[in-house]
Amino acid sequence: MSGYRTLHLDDVPTVRFPGDDALPDWKPVRHHLGVGAFGTNAFVAEQAGEVVIERHDELPGGDDAAGHEELYLVVGGAARFTVGDDVFDVPTGGIVHLADPALVREAVALEPGTVVFAVGAARGEAFVPSAWEDEFLRKAADGDAPPAA
């Protein structure tokens, strides 16, 4: 049957950024599956204390004409999120939804093997992939960020 695909998150290659502790390991889910309606990725921290969601906001800028709404699902381990001035722990199965693109967010792994699945897009706008995705994929292809097995 066509029109759908199944896979395991482990089937999506992991891209690592050696020497850059601010960037978590990345599973480019949207790119791997060819998703065009929304952004979706997974981020992995092998050790507790590692960044699993880098510090950022989703305000419009650069190639994004509208700010993105985001949802994070902790699918493995646990993460300490900071959203604005609030700090809270999210266990496996926990969801964090950020409707406000201006909120600065980040997360650090509390357990080894923490995995956070992210989905985002601009509300009411046609989705356009962010330029950072192509840039990171290009770095991986050039050997600056070798894909991990």
C-alpha positions in Angstrom: 0.0 0.0 0.0 1.3 3.5 -0.7 0.7 6.8 1.0 2.3 6.0 4.3 5.5 4.8 5.8 6.5 3.2 9.1 9.9 3.1 10.8 11.6 3.3 14.1 13.3 6.4 15.4 16.5 4.4 15.5 16.2 4.1 11.6 16.8 7.9 11.3 20.5 8.5 11.1 21.9 10.6 14.0 24.0 13.7 13.1 26.5 14.7 15.7 28.3 18.0 16.1 31.6 17.1 17.8 33.2 19.9 19.8 30.0 22.0 20.0 28.4 21.4 23.4 25.6 23.8 22.5 24.2 21.6 19.8 22.5 18.3 20.7 22.8 15.2 18.5 20.1 15.5 15.8 17.8 13.0 14.1 16.5 14.9 10.9 13.1 13.2 10.9 11.4 15.7 8.6 14.2 15.4 6.0 14.5 11.6 6.3 10.7 11.1 5.7 10.2 14.0 3.3 7.6 15.6 5.5 6.4 18.9 4.0 3.6 20.1 6.2 5.5 20.8 9.4 8.9 20.6 11.0 9.8 17.5 13.0 13.1 16.4 14.4 14.4 14.4 17.4 17.3 15.4 19.6 19.4 13.0 21.6 21.6 13.4 24.6 23.9 10.5 25.4 24.7 11.6 28.9 22.9 13.4 31.7 23.8 17.1 31.7 24.1 17.4 27.9 22.0 19.9 26.0 19.0 18.2 24.3 17.2 21.3 23.1 19.5 24.2 22.3 18.6 27.7 23.7 16.5 29.5 21.2 13.2 31.2 20.4 11.0 30.8 17.4 10.5 34.4 16.4 10.3 35.2 12.7 13.6 36.0 11.2 15.9 35.1 8.3 14.0 32.6 6.2 11.0 32.4 8.5 8.3 34.9 7.8 6.2 33.8 10.8 7.2 32.5 14.3 6.8 28.8 15.0 4.6 27.1 17.6 6.4 24.0 19.0 5.6 20.8 20.8 8.2 18.7 22.5 7.6 15.1 23.6 10.2 13.4 25.8 10.3 9.8 24.3 13.2 8.6 26.4 14.9 9.6 29.6 14.0 12.9 31.2 14.8 16.6 30.6 15.0 19.8 32.6 13.3 22.5 30.5 13.8 26.2 30.9 11.0 28.2 29.3 11.4 32.0 29.9 12.0 32.2 33.7 10.4 28.8 34.5 12.4 25.6 35.1 10.7 22.2 35.3 11.5 18.6 34.8 9.7 16.5 32.1 9.8 12.7 32.4 9.4 10.1 29.6 5.9 10.7 28.0 5.8 14.3 29.1 4.8 17.0 26.6 5.8 20.7 26.5 3.7 22.9 24.2 4.9 26.5 23.4 2.3 28.5 21.5 4.3 31.7 22.0 7.3 31.9 19.5 8.9 34.6 21.7 9.5 32.3 24.6 13.2 31.4 25.0 13.4 27.6 25.6 16.1 25.1 26.2 16.4 21.6 27.8 19.2 19.6 29.4 19.1 15.8 29.8 18.6 14.5 33.3 19.3 10.9 32.3 21.6 9.2 29.8 19.9 8.4 26.5 17.4 11.2 26.7 15.5 11.7 23.5 13.1 14.7 22.8 10.9 14.6 19.7 9.9 18.1 18.4 7.2 19.2 16.0 6.7 22.8 14.9 5.3 25.2 12.3 3.9 28.7 12.0 0.2 28.7 13.0 -2.0 29.4 9.9 0.9 29.6 7.5 2.2 27.3 4.8 5.3 25.4 6.2 8.7 26.3 4.8 11.7 24.3 6.1 14.2 26.4 8.0 17.6 27.2 6.4 19.4 25.8 9.4 18.3 22.3 8.5 20.0 22.4 5.1 23.0 24.0 6.6 23.4 21.2 9.2 22.9 18.5 6.6 25.5 20.2 4.4 28.0 20.2 7.3 27.3 16.5 7.9 27.9 15.7 4.3 31.1 17.8 4.3 32.4 15.9 7.3 32.1 18.8 9.7 29.4 16.8 11.6 29.7 13.1 10.7 26.5 11.1 10.9 26.6 8.6 13.7 25.6 5.0 13.3 
